[in-house]
Each structure stands twice: as structure tokens, then as C-alpha cells.
Amino acid sequence: MIPLPFWDERGRRPLRVRLGAVEVMAISEADVLDLVSHAWRLRRGGAIVTANVDILRAAARDPALADLITCSELVVADGMPVVWAGRLAGLRFPGRVTGSSLIHTLTERAARERRSVYLLGGEPGVPERAALALTTRYPGLRVAGAHSPPFGFDATAEGVRGIVRRVIPAAPDLVLVGLGFPKQERLIHALRAELPDAWYVGCGAAIPMAAGQFRRAPRTMQRAGAEWLYRLAQEPRRLAGRYLRDDLPFALAMLAGVAFRRVTAGRSR
């Protein structure tokens, strides 16, 4: 347990809400940064899952994926439907904590504290471009490495071990893994066994975004919970089925279920 101001005097974790098979923490991005900084000083590592609707839907279907999420130190709300669900449950969710934001705020904190970062993910050349963009933006940032794992590396244990062996000598303080869920979380699990003092973030498409391959939605769309529409417009062929056929019905059912539980709990008092 890492003692920080937003833990209570008994050392309990921040308030959480169960959404399907996963508990998501009501924690701000600023608190995430403070926790990681504090943990670095104590030489304690950890992992952060940025839980969006797609991840929650996958965990609801597969208990093994839910367990993979549960073993992480922080499960934060990435996606406004997740924030709305937490607020419907009666918790004070500060807002979203996204991988596309953490790739900047955590690397800025790492630069300030002379920590090193390793970037894993994206097409060949993309993590290197992201590393250049981040070091330009945050002077003092030390890049321990950048690599694009080959397609299908995770199909064999030896393929995964090859990536792990590549990262170990660099001994990074922060590892940003942008391979999509659950591939990135499985790789993080393997890396933690060898580099337990580092912090890991499964950051999805954040590495290509940092490299300039994709652009984030305007802040007004982010705050309105419409960033997924912006992403859909950028990659309609790849994302239409996931967002419209799978995630949207799940999100609506999740919100309705949370609202129903709160209403029925209030009536039973």
C-alpha cells in the first residue's frame, strides 16, 4: 500500500464503483501523478489500466480479463460514460483519466524528476517519433527506448519473452504500452515480473497520437463525451463495428443498470 493524501487514515483505497466485472476508482489525474511520483521515490512499481467502455465490455465477457485488470494498482475512468456511471452511483468522480493525456502528464513528471521512459507500440517508426516529440516538448526527459513489437509477437511465449528481454537492460522508470486491450495488459504483466519497480500504463492509441499520426478531439468534444465520434470519423472502417454495434449498447445498459441499482437501494432504506 502506498500512503498518499487521498488514501484515508486507515490506508484504504479511494472510493470505487463496480461496473460489470471491474471496480473503477474515483481518482483525479493529478492524484495519479502524485501517487506515481511518491512510488518512484519508494522504489515501488505499479500498473495503471485506463478503463473505457470497450475494456469494461471485454472484462464482462471474460473473467480472465477481469482478473488481469484487477491485479493493477490503479483502474481509472477513461471515457465519459464511465465517469457518468460513477457519478450516477453517487461518487464524486473528478473526470476522465485517459491514456492520451497520461502519456503527456506522466512524461512531463518523469522529465521533472529525471526519470526514464520506454515506449512500446505503434507501427514501425511511430514510437521513435513519439519519443522525439515528447523529449522536444519536455526537456530533460530520458528515453530509455522505443520499439514497435512485430505483429503476432504475442502468439508465442518466446515472442513475449523477446520483448521483455529487450526492455530489461534499459531499466526504465515508466513504460508506456500502446498495443490495445488486452494485449498491452498481458505484456505489462510479463514485464512486471522482471521489472517490478517500474510503472506501466496501457495507453492504447496514445503513442501514435503523441507521434502526430492521429489528433485528439477538441476539448469541447472531450468534455461532452463525444471524443469517440471524433475517433470514429478518423477511422470509420476499423472502429464502426466496435463503437456502434458493441460499445454503445453496453454503455447504455451500464448506465441504466447503475441508475436502477441506486434507485432501488434508495427505496430499500
C-alpha positions, 0 to 999 in steps of 0.5 A: 500500500502506498500512503498518499493524501487521498488514501484515508487514515486507515490506508484504504483505497479511494472510493470505487464503483463496480461496473460489470466485472471491474471496480473503477476508482474515483481518482483525479489525474493529478492524484495519479501523478502524485501517487506515481511520483511518491512510488518512484521515490519508494522504489515501488512499481505499479500498473495503471489500466485506463478503463473505457467502455470497450475494456469494461465490455471485454472484462464482462465477457471474460473473467480472465480479463477481469482478473488481469485488470484487477491485479493493477494498482490503479483502474481509472475512468477513461471515457465519459460514460464511465465517469457518468456511471460513477457519478450516477452511483453517487461518487464524486468522480473528478473526470476522465483519466485517459491514456492520451493525456497520461502519456503527456502528464506522466512524461512531463513528471518523469522529465521533472524528476529525471526519470526514464521512459520506454515506449512500446507500440505503434507501427514501425517508426511511430514510437521513435517519433513519439519519443522525439516529440515528447523529449522536444516538448519536455526537456530533460526527459530520458528515453530509455527506448522505443520499439514497435513489437512485430505483429503476432509477437504475442502468439508465442511465449518466446515472442513475449519473452523477446520483448521483455528481454529487450526492455530489461537492460534499459531499466526504465522508470515508466513504460508506456504500452500502446498495443490495445486491450488486452494485449498491452495488459498481458505484456505489462504483466510479463514485464512486471515480473522482471521489472517490478519497480517500474510503472506501466500504463496501457495507453492504447492509441496514445503513442501514435497520437503523441507521434502526430499520426492521429489528433485528439478531439477538441476539448469541447468534444472531450468534455461532452463525451463525444471524443469517440465520434471524433475517433470514429470519423478518423477511422470509420472502417476499423472502429464502426463495428466496435463503437456502434454495434458493441460499445454503445449498447453496453454503455447504455445498459451500464448506465441504466443498470447503475441508475436502477441499482441506486434507485432501488437501494434508495427505496430499500432504506 
